[in-house]
Amino acid sequence: MAVPLVLLHLAGAWFVYTAFTIRPAGSWDDEARAGIVLSCVLAIALSVIAAAITLPATIRRVMGPWWLAPPLLLGAAAAIQWSLRA
């Protein structure tokens, strides 16, 4: 289960990175704002999937509870960026 989770975390981190690096050229730049929102939505979706994989007790027992930290942090960062930029 570690390989799919690492891939989900990397993809989520990429979307959070893009959400934080996209800068609108002005108040009229709706495409940049849409890109930020899309990146945030995809990062949150990947975080929910990764958390759903990690939440069962059998997975946590084998892999450890620290695997819940990356999806929670990435999801929170994406939600904050979405609320600030949207």
Secondary structure as GFF3:
##gff-version 3
##sequence-region A 1 86
A	DSSP	alpha_helix	2	21	.	.	.	ID=ss1
A	DSSP	alpha_helix	30	54	.	.	.	ID=ss2
A	DSSP	alpha_helix	57	63	.	.	.	ID=ss3
A	DSSP	three_ten_helix	65	68	.	.	.	ID=ss4
A	DSSP	alpha_helix	69	85	.	.	.	ID=ss5
###
